[in-house]
């Protein structure tokens, strides 16, 4: 799908619509796609076409700051850095100098465990200070995420609380709706 679109073998309009969520289209890239196979100009053209066809275009960039990461972020209007609350992940989030040119750069902290926060003497303010990023949302550790993935179902169709609620709150905040952070 992704490779066929980026190499011009099929059109973006042929992307698969999610079977249970009308209006959601997914263009998945192969996990082992070689960076060299995705040409910068074709990727940019694909994103320009997607911007015209869809309200939102989300790219899940590869971890690290390799070629795939740079390719995805160079065409982004906004970047959301996802991190877990552990020190190594927060340091990694703080070192995203390649994203400094983006005006809209925000942090989502994933897999939050309130008991662990208190044992580490860590607060939300501490995480924002450590990364230098404004907070977009917090997502709690939730077994429903693993269970939904194992069942091949969208999280919001498999759960209404926990991580699903947090993700819905984040999506509303992205759309500019006033929405308080999820409380734990």
Helices and strands as residue ranges (DSSP letters): H 2-6, G 12-14, E 16-17, E 25-26, G 35-37, H 40-53, H 67-74, E 78-84, H 87-94, G 97-99, E 104-112, H 114-120, H 124-131, E 134-140, H 143-151, H 155-158, H 162-174
